[in-house]
Amino acid sequence: MTPKILNVDDSKTVRTSLARLFARFACEWREAANGEEGLAAALSETPDLILSDLNMPVMDGITMIRKMREHPALKRTPVIMLSTESGQQHVAAAARLGVRDYVIKPFKEEELLAKVGRIIPLVPQVATTSTSVGDSTSTDEHANRADSSSHTPPNPAGAAGGVSLEQSAILVVDDSRTMRLALISALNELGLRNITEAANGRMALDLVQARPFDLMLLDIEMPEMSGTEVLNALKTNPDLSGLPVIVISGSDQMENAVKCIELGAEDFLPKPFNPTLLRARVTTCLEKKRLRDLDRLRMAELARAHELVRRAFGRYVSEEVAASILQSPEGLELGGEEREVTILMSDLRGFTALAARLTPHEVIEFLNLYLEAMVDVISRYEGTIDEIIGDAILVIFGAPLACEDHADKAVACGLAMQLAMKEVNQRLVEKGASELEMGIGIHTGRVIVGNIGSLRRTKYAAVGSNVNLAGRIESFTTGGQILISESVRGKIKSPLRLDAQFQVEPKGAKEKLQLHEVGGIGEPFSLSLPSKASVLLPLAQPLPIHFTVLEEKFVGRTVHEGRLVAVSETEAGIESQLALVPLSNLKIELEPVAGANPGGEIYAKVIGAVAGASAQTRIRFTSVSPELKIWVQQATARLASASAAKS
């Protein structure tokens, strides 16, 4: 059965262009100028495929498809959206309605045909009629054939790269009906039957703009539009400039032969023509066009395969690594080089506790939501993702593509990632999950970068103690914080806003490490985080707590006692006999008190002494059990309201 295609587009130019493209294949073609007409046509025609624009008057493409899906007969009709709109929201809206593909205008014909060919069979169509256009002496039979050809257009040779000579579509243009018949007779000797006639240049130009042809036989002296004017029009139209033309004109027009060749004609034959010579020239032109079409399709297929490989690589390595490998295959060889780079390590706070309360499907869904946003930011700042380990991301700046400002880009990327968490959390809350925070550590140093692994499994990575140190720095961060080493600060050329500094002793390091908390970076990035000032509000009645100090990811064995004496939504003040080291991690158990608090677990990081209350230690929450988190928020709001009333 011949597939039926419905094209819905408010642009006549686009509809004509698509009709011309699909005239090469055996299909029924239908058109509509807006969504309302398209819906009516779809209901009456039940097409096998719909090619629809997005933005149209009366009814847009999305509304049309939504209404189509309400009808059982159209519920699963394949749709390919063609639009100039490339925004993610438009693509997502189309995908939700079951649109098979979304193609951005202007599109490549080969790519569209490939997408359509995956949905419906595209069979090259063979026509065996000779149609006559614009000649008052043509017979009724010719007229009937011309009329039918508008519904079932002929197929051009080369459209699919392998159509035989006999299937080639020829346009004969001459104001003399006798000459046209003589030319058609000579062509019939070659077995050519798919021949169309035109009586002048204007009609010929209209035909080639509406339908594809493989060869034009063109006279020079004609009414309305001459042959040279036709050649000029073809030459200036990118879609038509590849059409081969053989000029056949009187011997007195020989002086125009050079001009015609300069305008793009393949050959020039004088009248009266030699049939044998004509057939030889026609055969040569059609074969050359067939080979050109084959080359074009092979190049398109090669480009498509190259893009497919690049995209496949891009799912596992960065765009830069994929491009480097595709440009020089020796980049796949194992080995590396020493280079100074900047390493960024990020990790979510509280994700492990959140994951424990979710189904595996929800964990992956929320993790992918977070990673999608972060990967986009990292790509924007030219970072290379070395590793994604659960909710942790390791990124290299300055490899494989070397750059002088790798430290600046890493810090700007970290700030942009923290700013992107606002949207991530909005989407998480919409899905019923809790908000998350992220810590980022950044360090600059010399590492070994290159391909590691085996011949069967290879990855591009950075190796060395400086990579490990970046991970140690990240472990000292609190949620929403970015800590950089002194080596990063020394490399950055852009102005920085530093909110705090710390001295720490990372495990395995030979000496203390100076860390700086970054709050912003100047030109050319101009990014800054909002102030994190948090006022601790004293509780009317301190609450007893038990806590342990975490060593790495493990809970310490010694349980200490203390009191929770002040809170805010993100921090708290505690009192204890134990001197707590800044940036150490705590696991706190709050005992439930009837009518006061529900009890629960708090994971927190020590910030330092509370200003004006040396006996208190300030901590920042990294994870709070859901019931206790609600209580903290309510208590903070209640205490803030009481404090405001007093003042």
N, C-alpha and C positions, 0 to 999 in steps of 0.2 A: 504494500500500500504506500502511495506517495505521501510523505509527511507534509503537514500543513503548518506554516509559520505565520504568526501574526506579529507585525511590527507596529508598536504604538509610540509615536514621537510627534511632537508639535512642529518639528523642523522638517519641511519638505525636502530640503537638501539632504538631510540625514536619511530620510525614507528612500529617496531616489538612489543615494549611494549604496544603501543596504540592498535595495532591490536589484541593483546592478551586480553587486557582489554575489547574491544568492541565485541570480539568473543562471549561473554556471551549473547548477545542480537540479536534479529532478525533485521539485517541491512545489507545493501550492503556496502562493504568496498573498497575504492579506495585509491591509494597512489601516491605521486609525490615527487621527490627528490629536487626540487627547484621551485622558483616562476614561471619560464617560463613553466615548465612541468605542474605545478598546474593550470596555466591559461588555457593551452590547454585542460587539463582534465576537468576543470570546464565548458568550452564552449561545450565540447562534451557530458559530462555526466549530466550537470545541477543538481548538488547534492542538497540535502535538508539541509546540514550543512557542513561547511568547518572548519577544525582544522588546523591552519597555524602557522608555526614558523615565527619569525621576521627577523633574520639575516640569509640569505642563499646566496650561490653563484649564478651567472648568473642573478637572479632577486630576490630582497628581498620581504618579505611579504607585506609591505606597498605598494610598487609599483604594486605588483600583484593585491591587492585588489582595488587599484585605477583604474587599467585597467579593472578589472572585472566590476566595477560600470558603466563603459561606455557602457556596453551591457545591453539592456532592460531585458533579461532573468535572468541576475545575479545582477541586481540593488539592489534587496532586499534579496539576499541570505544571511542567517545568517552566521556569522563568529565568531569563538572564537580564539583569539590570544594566543599562548603558547610560552613564551619566558623567557630567563634568564635576559633580560633587564627590570629593575624595575623603570627606570627614568620616571618622570612625563611627559617629552616631548614625550616619546614613547607611553605612555598610551593616551595622548591627541591626538597624530597623528592618532592612531587607532580609537579613539572615533569619530573623525571628519569624518571618512570613514564609520561610522555606524557599527563598530565592536560591537557585543553584549556583549562580556566579554573579560577580559584580565587576563590570568592566568600565574603566575610566576612559572618557573621551578626551582627546582623540585617541583611537585605538588602532592597533595594527591588524590588518585584515587577516593575516595568517593566524594570529592568536585567537581572534574571534571565531574563525572557522574551526580551529582546534577544539575550542570550548563547546561549540555547537555540535561538532562531530562526536563528542563524548555523550551527547544526549539523544540525538536522532541520527540515522544514517544519512550521510551526504554522498549521494551517488551521482557521478558526472552524467549529465543528460545528453543524449544524442538526438539531434534534430535532422530531418532529411528534407526540409522544405526550402524553397527559394521564395523570399518575400520581396515584394516591390513596394517602395515608398515614394509617394510624390509624383507618380507618372500617370497622367490621365488615360493612357492607352492600356494600362495593365488590366488583365482579365479578372472576372469575378473569382476565379479559382485563386489567383494571386492575392486578391483582396481578402478572401476568406482565410487563407493561410497566414497572411500578415496579422489578421485579427486574432487568430488562435495563438500566434506566437507570443502575444503579450501576456497570455495566461501561462504558457509553458515555454519559457525562454530557452533558446539553444545554449549548448554548453561550449565554452571556448577551449581550444587546445591549450595545454599548458596550465590550465587552472588547477588541475590536480597533478600536473607534472608528467603525466603519462598518457594523455589522450592521443589517439591515432590521427594520422593525417586526414583521413576521411571525415573525422568529426570536427575539424577546424571550422570556425565561424568566419566567413568572408563577407566584407561589405564592398559592393561594386558601385562606384559613384561616377556617373556620367550623365550629361543632359540629353544624350542621344539614346533612345530606347533600343535602336538597332545595335549600337556599340555595346550596350549592356548585355543584350542577348548573345552577341558574339563572344564576349568575355565569359559569360556563364557557360556557354557551350564548351569553350576551351577548358574551363575549370572542371566541368563534368567529366571530361576525359581522364582527369586525375582521380575520379571517384568522389569529388567534393560535391556535396548536396546542400550543405547548410549555408546557403548564400542569400544575402539580403541586398536589395537594390535601393539606391537613392538618386533622385534626378538633379540635385544640386548640392552645393557645399553646406548650406544651412541645414538641410534635412540630414545630411551625413553627420554633422556635428551633434545634432539632437539625438541621433541614434546611438552614437558611441558614448554619449553621456548617460544614456538610459540603459544600455546593454553592453556586455563585453564582446569584443571581436578579437580575432587573431591576426587579421590582415585586411588592409584596405587597398583597393585598386582605385586610383584617383585621377580624374581628368583635371586639366588646368583651367581652360576657358569654360566657365559655367555661369549662369545667371544667379543673382542674389548674393552668392559668396563663391569666390574663385578657389581653385585648388591651393594656391599659395596662401590664401587667407586661412584655409582649413589647416594647412601645415603649421602656420604661425600659432593658431589656437591650440593645436595639439602640443606643440613644443612648450608653451607657457603653462600648460596644465599638468601638474606632477602625476595625476592619476591616468593621464592619457599619453604622456610623452613616450611611453614604451611601446605603443602600438606601431607595428611595421607598416610602412606605406610604400607601394610601388606606383610611381606616377606614370600614366600612359597618356600621351598627348601627341598632337600633330607634329610633323617633322619641322614645321615652322616655329615650334616652341622649344627647339633644341637649345637656344641660348638661355632658356630658363632651367635647363637641367642642373647646372652647377648650383644655382640658387635653391632649387628644390632639395638637392643633397645637403646643402648647408642648413636648410630648415629641418633636416632630420629624415628625409625620405631615404629608404633603403636602396631604391633603384629607379631608373628612368628608362622607359621603352617608348619608341616613336610609333605613331600610327601611320599606316596600318601595321598592326603588330604581327609578329611571327608567333603562331600558336605554340610551336615547339619551344621557342625561346621563353615565351611567357610561362609555360608550365615548368620549365627548369628554374626560372627565377622565383616563381611561387613556392615550389618545393623547397628551395634553398632558404627562403625567408621563413617559412613555417617551421623548418627544422631548427633554424637559429633561434626562433622565438621559443620553441619547445625546450631547447637546451638552456636558454636564459631563464625560463620559468622554473626548470628543474634546479638550476643553481640558486635561484631566489628562494625556492622552497627548502632546499637543503640548508641554505644559510639561516633561514628562519627556524628550521628544526634544530640546527646546531646552536643557535642563540637560545632557543627554548630549553634545550638540554643543558646548556651552560648555566642558564638561570635556575633550572631545577636543581642542578648540583650545588650551585652557590647557596640556594635556599636551604637545601638539605644540610650542607656544612654549617650554615648560619644558625641552625637549631642546636648545634653542639659546640661550635666555636664562634668567636666574634666575627663580624663582617671583615675586619682587617685581616685576620688569620685566613679566612676563607678566600679572600681576594689574593692574598700572598701565595697561597698554595696553587690556586687556579692559574695565576700568572707565571709561576715558576715551579713546576712539579718537584724540583729537587728540594723544595721546602718541606716535603713529606719525610725526608731522610731524618733518621734519629741523630741527635746531637744538639749542642747549644753554644751559647757565648755568654761571657760575663758582661753585664751592663748595669748602669745605675738607673733605677726605676723608682717609682713611688707606688707603694702597696696600700690598698684600702681594704679593710675588713669590716663587715657589718654583721650585726646579729640582732634578732628580735628579743625583746624582754617580755617574759610571760607567755611565750608561745607554747612552751612545753606543757604548762599548766592548762592553757586553753585547749590544746590538742587532746588532753586527757578527758575533756568533757564533750568531745565531738566524735562523730562517726568518721571512719577513714575517708569516706567520700567528701565530707565537709572539710576535713583537714587539708586534703589536696586542693579542693576548690578555693579555700581561703589563702592557702600558700601560693597558688598560681596567681590569684588576684594581686597579692603583694609583689610577687616576683615580676609580673608583667609590667607593673608601674616602675619598679626599680631598674629593670633591664633597659627600658626606654630611656631613662635618665642617664644611665651609664653609657649607653650608645651615643647619646647627645654630646657627652664630654669625652668621647673617644677613648673610653676605657676598654680593656680586654678582660673578659670574665675568665678567670683561671679556674674557678670551682664554685659550684653551688652545692652546699652540704646542708640539706634540710632548709632551715630558715637563715642560714649564714651564707654570705657572698664574699668571695675573695676576688679582688679586681687589681689588674696591673695597669699602670699608666707609664708610657714610654717604651712599650714593646707590644707586638713585634715592630710597630712603626715608631722610630725614634723621634722625640720632640724635646725641645729645650724647656718647655713650660709644663712638664709632667706633674710637678708638685702643685702648681697653681690649679691645673685641671682636676687633680684628685681632690683638693680641698673644695673647689667649686662644686664638684660632683657630689661630695658628701653633704654639703649644705642643701643642694637641690634635692637629694634623696630625703633628707629630713623634712623639707618643705612639702614633698610629695606625699608624706605620710598622712597629711590632713585629709586628702582625697581618699587614700586607702582606707582610713578609719571610717570615713563617711559611708563608704561602700560596705565595710564590714558590719557597721551598725545596722544598715538597711537590711542585711541578711541575718540579723539577729545575733551577731557575735559581739564580743567585747573589743574595745579599742586596744591597739598595741603600740608599743614604743620600740625604738631602735637605737642601738648604740653603734658608733663608728670610731674605729681607730685607724690612724694613717701614719705611715713611716716611710722615709726615703733611705735607700741604701743600695749597695751592689749585690746582685743576685745572678744566678745562672738561669737564662731563659732559653727555651728551645723545645724540641720534641722529645718526650720521654716515653718509655714503654717498650713495646715489642713490635715486630713486623705485623702482627695481627691486631694489636690494640695500641694506639698512639694518642697522646694528647699534648697540646701546647701548654707549658706551665713554667712557673718561676720556682726555683729551689734555692734554699739557703737560710741561714740564721736570721736574716733580716725579714724574711717572710714570717717566720715564727714570732719575731718581735712585734710585727704589726698585729698579730693575733693576741699577744700579751697586752698590748696597749688597748685594744678593743675591750678586753676583759675588765679593764678599770673604768669603763664608761658607765654612766647611768642612761636611762631612757631619754632620747631626744638630744643626747650630748655627742659632740665630736671632739676627740682628743688627738692632738698631733705631737710628734716628737720634735726635739730641737733641730734635728737634721731637716725636717720638712720646713720648719719656720725659716731656717737659713737659706733654703732654696727658693722660697716664694718671692716673686717680684711685685706682686699686687699687694696693696695695703690690706692689713688684716685687723679685724676686731677680736681681741683676745679678752675673754670674760674672766678667766682664772688660770692659775698655774699650780702644778703639783710636782712633788718629788716622790717617786715610787721605786721599789726594788723588784723588778720582774723576776720570776723564777728562771734561773739559768743565766741571768745577766751578771756580768763581772762588776758592774758599778751601778749607782743610782741613776735613774732616768728622769730627765726633766720633761714634763708634759704640759701642754697648753690647751685650754678649752677655747675652741674657735666659735665665735658668734656671728661672723660675717666676713666677706671679702669684697674689695672694691673693684674698680674698673680693670679689665673689661667685662667682668662677670656681674658685679653689683648684686650680691645676694646676702641676705642677713636673716637670722632666726629671731623670732620675737623673744622679748625678755622673759626669763623663767622665774622672776622674783615671786616667792611664795611665802606668805605670812603665816607663821605657826600660831594657832589659837589654843590657849591653855584649856585643858579639860577641867571641869568643876571637880571631878573626882578622878585622880590617876588610876589607871587600870593595870593590874599585875600581868606580867608577861614572862615567858621562858624563851630563851633564844640560844642558838648555837652559831658558831662562826664557820662558814663554808670554806673548805680547802679545795681549790679547783672547783669541780662540779659535785664534790662529796660533802655530806653533812658531817661536821665535827662531832666527836663523841661527848665532849663536855657540854653540859647544859647549864646555862647561866640564868640568873634571875634579874629582873629589872621592872621598870614601870613605864607605861606609855603615858606621857604627861601633856603632850600637845599634838595637834594634827592640822593638816591642810589636805586638799584633795590628792596631792601627789607626794607629800612628805610628812614626817612626824618627828617629834622630839621624845627621846627616851632617856631614862636615868638608869645607871648600873654601876656596880662597884668595879667592873672590868673596864680598863682603859681601851677604847676601841680605836683601831688604826684606820685613818681615812682611806676610803676606796675598798675596804674589805667588805665581804658579802655576808649577810645574816639571814638565817631562817628563824622567824619569830612565830611563836604560838601565843595567841591571845585567848585567855580563858573566857568562856561565855559567862555573862552576868545577867541574871533575869531582870528584864526591864531596862537594861543598859546597853548591852551589845550582844550580837549573836555568836561571838567567838569565831576563830578561823586562823588561816595561815597568811603570813606576810613574808615575802622575800624582798630584801632591801639592801641598799648599798650605803655604807657610812660616808657622809659628806664631810663632817667635822663638828667642832663645837658650835653650839647655838650662840649667836652673838648676844651678849648681855646676860647669859645664863651658862656659865662655864661648867656647871654640873650636868648640863644636858648635852646629849649628842644628837646632831641632826642626821636623819636618814632619809633616803629617797626610795620610794616604792619601785620595785621592778615587777612584782606580781602580787595581787591580792585576791583571795578567794571571793567569788561573786557576792555572797551574802554580806561579807565583811566590807567589801568595797561600797556597797549601797549604804551601809551604816556610816562609813567614813564620810561619804558625800553628804549624807543627811546631817551628820554631826557638825561638819564644817559649815554647812549652810546655817544651821541653828546657832552656832557660836558666833558666826559673822554677823548675823542679824542682831543677836544680843549685844555684841560689841558696838555695832552702829547705833543701837538705841541708847546706849550709855553715853556715847559721844554727842 
